[in-house]
Amino acid sequence: MKAEEIDKKFDAGESIVDYLDLSTARRPKLEQKRVNVDFPLWMIHSLDKEAKRLGVPRQSIIKIWLAERLQQSAG
């Protein structure tokens, strides 16, 4: 199917998911890479306490706080 045909279907509100290869789909600037970071024990305890308070995993707290700080620095 040509791109123009897919565009017409999309513009008409039709689903085009069947025409896409989602196994190769990428989200620019949102691709992930695993890193290892060592934290002092007191920091882990504080992170866990905050994560429990908010009802989210420790990793979420770390990601949110880092993202906020990086946005502040870029701003």
Secondary structure, 3 states (H helix, E strand, C coil): CCHHHHHHHHHCCCCCHHHCCHHHCCCCCCCCCCCCCCCCHHHHHHHHHHHHHHCCCHHHHHHHHHHHHHHHHHC
